[in-house]
């Protein structure tokens, strides 16, 4: 993530790193880029990152990436946000996950419209283009979660900053 943060910062964009205080000694080993916002725990970290985000992009990663990805997908399904969720599917890294999701749709565990919460592409350029064209098509499962929207400071407007 350091290389991406540096590239974004060098491109003149604002960078915010959100990290639980307990992880700071372990994870911050050198010079930081942009703003570092310490938080109490991982849940607050995700909520804070989501609040400041225009969109979500998952690069190839491990358990933490999957957990964060599935949470923002679930938040979209629940109507907490309507921001695009993208997978950078480098060398087909996420093909198995996408097949799993397609199987869950086929078996009736995920609605066909909710399948469109996720956009994917093999290159950053293609993914950004798809995310710029994104329009939520899924039905919101629990529209009474407005308290969460207000509590986390989400905007109901889906707009990617350029």
N, C-alpha and C positions, 0 to 999 in steps of 0.2 A: 504493500500500500504506500510505502514511502516514495517510490518512484512515481506513482500516479499523483500523489499529493504534490510532489515537486513540480511535475509537468503542469498541473492545473495552476499552481501558484506562479510559475514562470510565465504562464499564459495570461497573467493579469487577473485571475479569478480569486475569489475568497475561499480559503481552505479552513475548515473547522475539524479538528481532531477531538473526538469525544471518548474519554477513557475513564473507567472506574479508578478512584484514587488508589485502591489497593494494588492495581496492576501497574501503576506509573513507574515504580522503581525497576520492574522487570521488563516492561515494554519500551520505555523511553530511555534509550541507551546513548543517544547522540543528540545532535542539533534537531530541533523541531521546525516544521514548516507551517506558517500561518498561525491560527489561534488554537490553543489547547484548552479544552473545557473539561475539567475534572468533574465527575459525577459520583454518586454514592454506590451504584451497583449496575449490573448488566441491563436490567430492565429499564432503568432510567437512561442508560446509554442509548439503547435502541429507540426509546421514545424521543430523546433529544435529537438523535440523528434523523429520525423520520420527520420531526418538526421542521428541521432546517433543509430538508431535501426537496428538490423539484421532481425527482424520479429516483428509482432504485435500480442499480445494475449489479448483478452477481457475476464475478469472475470465477474461473475454476478455483475451488477451495475445498475445505474439509467440513467437519461437523459444525463449526461456528457459522460458516457461510450458509450451509443448508438451514440451520436453525433461524438465522436472520431472514433468509429468503422466504421460508415458509411462513414466518410471522407476518411479513409485509404483504404476502399473498392473502393470508387469512384476514388481515386488516382491510384489504381491498374488498374481499368477499363480504365482510361484515358492514361495509359502508363507512369505515373509519377514515379512509382516504380514497381518492380516485386518481392517484398518480401512476404513471406507467412503471411496470416491473419488468426488467429485461435480464436475459441470460446471455452473456457473451460466451457462445458455444464454440470455443476454440478447439479445433480438431475433433469435434463431436463429443467433447467432454460431457455435456449434459444430455446426450441422446438417450441414455438409459433412464434418466429422471423424466424426460419428456415422454418417453414410452410408458413409464409408470403412470404418469398423469393421464395420458390418453386411455390406458387400461382402466383407470379409476372412473373416467367419464363413461367408457363403454359399459362398465359394471354398475353404473348409477350412483357411485359415491361422490362424484363431482359433477355438477350440472354442465351441460355443453357450453352454456354462455360463460360460465366461470373459467373455462379452459382458456378463454381469450384474455384473462387477466395478465398472462405471461406472454411476452414477446421474446423471440430469440433470433440470433443471427451469428454467423461465424466470424464476422469482423466488426471492429468498433464503428466504422463508418456506416455499415448496413444497420447495425443495432440502433445507433443514434437516429438514423432516418426513420426507422420503424417506430421508435419511441416518440419522435416528433409528430408522427401521424396517428398516434394512439388515441383512441376514443373509447371510454369504458362502455362495454356492451353487456356486461353481466348484470343479473338481477341482484339487488342487495338483499342479503339474507336477514339482517337485523337492523332495520333503519332507525330503531329507537336508541342507537348508541351515540346520539348527539352529545351526551355528556362527555364521552371520550374525545370526540372531535374538539370540543371546547377546552377540555382539560389539557390536551396535548398541544393545543394551538394550531391545529391543522387548518389549512385553507381548503375550502370546498372546490376551488377553482384548480383545474389541472392545467398547468402551464410550465413549460420547460424554459428556464433562463438560458439565453444564448450569449 
